[in-house]
Amino acid sequence: MTPPVPPASPPHQPVGQPGPPHPAPPSPRGPRPADLVLSVQLWVFVMLAMALSNGYATWLGSGDSKLRDAFAQFQGQARSKNQTFSLDFDQFRTFTLVIALGLVAAMVVVGVVLILLLWRGHAWARTVLDLGGAFALAQGAITVVSSHDPYLAVPAILAGVAAIGALAMMHTKESTVFLQPRRPRP
Protein backbone atom coordinates (compact mmCIF):
# COMPACT_ATOMS: atom_id res chain seq x y z
CA MET A 1 0.00 0.00 0.00
CA THR A 2 1.42 3.38 -0.98
CA PRO A 3 1.04 6.50 1.14
CA PRO A 4 -1.32 9.17 -0.19
CA VAL A 5 0.32 11.77 -2.40
CA PRO A 6 -0.35 15.40 -1.39
CA PRO A 7 -1.84 17.55 -4.13
CA ALA A 8 0.60 19.72 -6.07
CA SER A 9 0.75 23.31 -4.91
CA PRO A 10 0.04 26.07 -7.41
CA PRO A 11 3.18 27.70 -8.90
CA HIS A 12 2.60 31.08 -7.15
CA GLN A 13 2.31 29.57 -3.67
CA PRO A 14 5.52 28.88 -1.71
CA VAL A 15 5.98 25.26 -0.74
CA GLY A 16 5.18 24.53 2.89
CA GLN A 17 2.63 27.31 3.40
CA PRO A 18 -0.99 26.23 3.64
CA GLY A 19 -3.71 27.95 1.67
CA PRO A 20 -3.62 30.66 -0.95
CA PRO A 21 -1.85 33.95 -0.17
CA HIS A 22 -4.14 36.60 1.27
CA PRO A 23 -4.24 40.02 -0.39
CA ALA A 24 -3.80 43.09 1.77
CA PRO A 25 -7.09 44.54 3.01
CA PRO A 26 -8.16 47.68 1.16
CA SER A 27 -7.32 50.98 2.84
CA PRO A 28 -10.34 52.74 4.38
CA ARG A 29 -8.98 56.00 2.93
CA GLY A 30 -8.80 54.68 -0.61
CA PRO A 31 -5.68 54.70 -2.77
CA ARG A 32 -2.82 57.00 -1.78
CA PRO A 33 -2.66 59.92 -4.24
CA ALA A 34 0.41 60.25 -6.45
CA ASP A 35 0.93 63.80 -5.15
CA LEU A 36 1.33 62.50 -1.61
CA VAL A 37 3.72 59.78 -2.78
CA LEU A 38 5.85 62.41 -4.52
CA SER A 39 5.71 64.63 -1.43
CA VAL A 40 7.00 61.79 0.76
CA GLN A 41 9.81 61.10 -1.71
CA LEU A 42 10.77 64.77 -1.72
CA TRP A 43 10.71 64.87 2.09
CA VAL A 44 13.12 61.93 2.20
CA PHE A 45 15.44 63.89 -0.09
CA VAL A 46 15.06 67.01 2.09
CA MET A 47 16.03 65.00 5.19
CA LEU A 48 19.09 63.52 3.49
CA ALA A 49 20.24 66.87 2.07
CA MET A 50 19.74 68.69 5.37
CA ALA A 51 21.55 65.95 7.29
CA LEU A 52 24.44 66.19 4.83
CA SER A 53 24.58 69.97 5.00
CA ASN A 54 24.27 70.16 8.81
CA GLY A 55 26.71 67.30 9.34
CA TYR A 56 29.26 68.97 7.09
CA ALA A 57 28.75 72.32 8.83
CA THR A 58 29.30 70.60 12.17
CA TRP A 59 32.47 68.97 10.92
CA LEU A 60 33.77 72.27 9.54
CA GLY A 61 32.95 74.08 12.78
CA SER A 62 34.85 71.58 14.91
CA GLY A 63 38.17 73.34 14.27
CA ASP A 64 36.80 76.84 13.87
CA SER A 65 38.13 79.87 15.72
CA LYS A 66 34.67 80.39 17.27
CA LEU A 67 35.00 77.01 18.98
CA ARG A 68 38.44 77.99 20.23
CA ASP A 69 36.96 81.25 21.56
CA ALA A 70 34.19 79.32 23.33
CA PHE A 71 36.80 77.01 24.86
CA ALA A 72 38.80 80.01 26.10
CA GLN A 73 35.61 81.54 27.53
CA PHE A 74 34.81 78.33 29.45
CA GLN A 75 38.33 78.27 30.82
CA GLY A 76 38.07 81.93 31.87
CA GLN A 77 34.75 81.34 33.63
CA ALA A 78 36.19 78.35 35.46
CA ARG A 79 39.21 80.37 36.61
CA SER A 80 37.01 83.24 37.81
CA LYS A 81 35.10 80.80 40.04
CA ASN A 82 38.34 79.17 41.25
CA GLN A 83 37.40 75.93 39.49
CA THR A 84 39.40 73.87 37.08
CA PHE A 85 38.25 73.18 33.55
CA SER A 86 39.50 69.63 33.13
CA LEU A 87 39.13 69.31 29.35
CA ASP A 88 41.81 70.19 26.86
CA PHE A 89 40.79 71.63 23.48
CA ASP A 90 40.77 68.27 21.66
CA GLN A 91 38.45 66.75 24.24
CA PHE A 92 36.23 69.84 24.14
CA ARG A 93 36.10 69.69 20.33
CA THR A 94 35.24 65.98 20.38
CA PHE A 95 32.51 66.55 22.97
CA THR A 96 30.89 69.38 20.99
CA LEU A 97 31.21 67.41 17.73
CA VAL A 98 29.46 64.38 19.24
CA ILE A 99 26.68 66.55 20.71
CA ALA A 100 26.16 68.41 17.41
CA LEU A 101 26.13 65.23 15.30
CA GLY A 102 23.74 63.70 17.83
CA LEU A 103 21.39 66.64 17.30
CA VAL A 104 21.62 66.17 13.53
CA ALA A 105 20.79 62.46 13.98
CA ALA A 106 17.85 63.36 16.25
CA MET A 107 16.58 65.79 13.60
CA VAL A 108 16.71 63.01 11.01
CA VAL A 109 14.91 60.53 13.28
CA VAL A 110 12.11 63.02 14.04
CA GLY A 111 11.84 63.87 10.35
CA VAL A 112 11.62 60.22 9.31
CA VAL A 113 8.92 59.54 11.92
CA LEU A 114 6.92 62.52 10.65
CA ILE A 115 7.33 61.36 7.05
CA LEU A 116 6.08 57.88 7.99
CA LEU A 117 3.09 59.40 9.78
CA LEU A 118 2.34 61.51 6.71
CA TRP A 119 2.55 58.35 4.60
CA ARG A 120 0.01 56.68 6.91
CA GLY A 121 -2.38 59.61 6.51
CA HIS A 122 -2.01 61.71 9.66
CA ALA A 123 -2.94 65.30 8.86
CA TRP A 124 -1.14 66.73 11.90
CA ALA A 125 2.16 65.35 10.56
CA ARG A 126 1.60 67.55 7.49
CA THR A 127 1.25 70.57 9.76
CA VAL A 128 4.51 69.79 11.57
CA LEU A 129 6.25 69.16 8.25
CA ASP A 130 5.03 72.61 7.12
CA LEU A 131 7.19 74.03 9.92
CA GLY A 132 10.07 71.77 8.85
CA GLY A 133 9.71 73.08 5.32
CA ALA A 134 9.91 76.65 6.58
CA PHE A 135 13.08 75.69 8.47
CA ALA A 136 14.59 74.10 5.34
CA LEU A 137 13.76 77.20 3.29
CA ALA A 138 15.26 79.51 5.91
CA GLN A 139 18.39 77.38 6.17
CA GLY A 140 18.78 77.37 2.38
CA ALA A 141 18.33 81.15 2.18
CA ILE A 142 20.79 81.81 5.01
CA THR A 143 23.31 79.47 3.43
CA VAL A 144 23.04 81.28 0.07
CA VAL A 145 23.81 84.59 1.76
CA SER A 146 26.49 83.50 4.22
CA SER A 147 28.36 80.49 2.87
CA HIS A 148 31.18 80.47 0.37
CA ASP A 149 31.66 76.71 0.63
CA PRO A 150 29.80 74.85 -2.15
CA TYR A 151 29.85 71.58 -0.20
CA LEU A 152 27.81 73.31 2.48
CA ALA A 153 25.64 75.49 0.25
CA VAL A 154 24.52 73.08 -2.47
CA PRO A 155 22.79 70.50 -0.22
CA ALA A 156 21.08 73.26 1.80
CA ILE A 157 19.83 74.98 -1.36
CA LEU A 158 18.63 71.69 -2.87
CA ALA A 159 16.85 70.86 0.40
CA GLY A 160 15.08 74.22 0.30
CA VAL A 161 13.97 73.75 -3.31
CA ALA A 162 12.81 70.19 -2.64
CA ALA A 163 10.95 71.42 0.45
CA ILE A 164 8.98 73.83 -1.76
CA GLY A 165 7.96 70.92 -3.98
CA ALA A 166 7.11 68.70 -1.00
CA LEU A 167 4.99 71.44 0.56
CA ALA A 168 3.15 72.04 -2.71
CA MET A 169 2.49 68.33 -3.29
CA MET A 170 1.18 67.61 0.19
CA HIS A 171 -1.30 70.49 -0.08
CA THR A 172 -2.99 69.48 -3.32
CA LYS A 173 -6.71 68.73 -3.30
CA GLU A 174 -6.17 64.95 -3.58
CA SER A 175 -3.64 64.90 -0.73
CA THR A 176 -5.90 67.00 1.47
CA VAL A 177 -8.84 64.65 0.89
CA PHE A 178 -6.64 61.63 1.68
CA LEU A 179 -5.35 63.21 4.89
CA GLN A 180 -8.79 64.13 6.24
CA PRO A 181 -9.69 62.08 9.31
CA ARG A 182 -12.23 59.35 8.75
CA ARG A 183 -14.96 58.94 11.34
CA PRO A 184 -16.37 55.47 11.88
CA ARG A 185 -19.98 55.19 10.86
CA PRO A 186 -22.47 54.49 13.68
Secondary structure by P-SEA (a helix, b strand, c coil): cccccccccccccccccccccccccccccccccaaaaaaaaaaaaaaaaaaaaaaaaaaaacccaaaaaaaaaaaaaaaaacccccccaaaaaaaaaaaaaaaaaaaaaaaaaaaaaaaaccaaaaaaaaaaaaaaaaaaaaaaaccccccccaaaaaaaaaaaaaaaaaacaaaaaaaccccccc
